[in-house]
Amino acid sequence: MYIIKVKGKAKIPDYIQLRDDKFVLIAYFRADRPLDKLEKYGLAGKEEELKALISQLPFGKLQKLEL
C-alpha cells in the first residue's frame, strides 16, 4: 500500500490518498480527519502511527506505507 499527501488550495483542505500495489486509489480522506474505518484497509489499531506519519509526510511524494 502507498500513501501520498495532496496540498489543498485556499478553502480546500489537504487530503491523503491510499493506493494499493497497482497504484489504484483505495481511500481518500482529509489530512486533519484520518479515516474512521481503517480496519477495512488493514490499519486497525494504527491510528496514532498514521496521524504521526501524515503530519511529517511531504506533499506530493508517493511513499510505501509501512506501519
C-alpha positions as CSV (number, residue, x, y, z in Angstrom):
1,M,0.0,0.0,0.0
2,Y,1.2,3.5,-0.8
3,I,0.3,6.9,0.7
4,I,0.5,10.4,-0.7
5,K,-0.4,13.8,0.8
6,V,-2.0,16.3,-1.6
7,K,-1.8,20.0,-0.9
8,G,-5.1,21.9,-0.8
9,K,-5.6,25.4,-2.1
10,A,-7.5,28.3,-0.5
11,K,-10.5,26.8,1.3
12,I,-9.8,23.3,0.0
13,P,-8.1,21.2,2.8
14,D,-5.1,18.9,2.4
15,Y,-6.0,15.3,1.5
16,I,-4.4,11.9,1.9
17,Q,-4.7,9.2,-0.7
18,L,-4.1,5.5,0.0
19,R,-3.3,3.4,-3.1
20,D,-2.8,-0.3,-3.5
21,D,0.3,-2.1,-5.0
22,K,-1.1,-1.4,-8.5
23,F,-1.5,2.3,-7.6
24,V,-5.3,2.1,-7.7
25,L,-7.0,4.6,-5.3
26,I,-8.5,2.8,-2.4
27,A,-9.1,5.6,0.1
28,Y,-9.2,9.4,0.0
29,F,-9.7,11.5,3.2
30,R,-8.8,14.8,4.8
31,A,-5.4,15.0,6.4
32,D,-6.9,16.6,9.5
33,R,-9.5,13.9,9.9
34,P,-8.0,10.5,9.4
35,L,-10.2,7.8,8.1
36,D,-12.6,6.2,10.6
37,K,-12.8,2.7,9.1
38,L,-9.1,1.9,9.0
39,E,-9.8,-1.8,9.6
40,K,-11.1,-2.1,6.1
41,Y,-7.6,-1.4,4.9
42,G,-5.7,-3.5,7.4
43,L,-4.7,-0.5,9.5
44,A,-6.9,-1.1,12.6
45,G,-5.1,-0.1,15.8
46,K,-2.6,2.1,13.9
47,E,-4.4,5.4,14.1
48,E,-1.8,7.2,16.2
49,E,1.1,5.9,13.9
50,L,-0.9,7.0,10.9
51,K,-1.5,10.5,12.3
52,A,2.2,10.9,13.1
53,L,3.1,9.8,9.6
54,I,0.6,12.2,8.0
55,S,1.9,15.1,10.0
56,Q,5.5,14.7,8.8
57,L,4.7,13.4,5.3
58,P,5.9,15.8,2.5
59,F,3.3,17.0,-0.1
60,G,3.2,15.2,-3.4
61,K,5.7,12.5,-2.6
62,L,4.3,8.9,-3.0
63,Q,5.7,6.7,-0.3
64,K,5.3,3.0,0.6
65,L,3.1,2.7,3.7
66,E,5.0,0.6,6.3
67,L,3.3,0.7,9.7
